[in-house]
Amino acid sequence: MISEVQGGAHNDIEKQAKEIENTIKASLHELLLLSSEELVNQRHKKFRSIGQFNHVKRVSISKFQTSNKCVLCEQEMNII
């Protein structure tokens, strides 16, 4: 995250530009320390976590009638 300079970026454009430069350099330095495999693994982990949801068991009004299908995707679930 890039910090905004005191009083707002519009009040000191040069200082804000330097803050942006320093933040980008620090981030690049951290990334350069990682191997290609570590970078790919981190990327996969990040994108796999986006939009995660848990399957929800559909239960009818009658307590004796249930379905083993997810209410979102209709995928069969193993009910334990």
Buried (B, 14 or more C-beta within 10 A) or exposed (E): EEEEBEEEBEEBEEEBEEBEEEEEEEEEEEEEEEEEEEEEEEEEEEEEEEEEEEBEEBEEEEEEEEBEBBEEEEEEEEEE
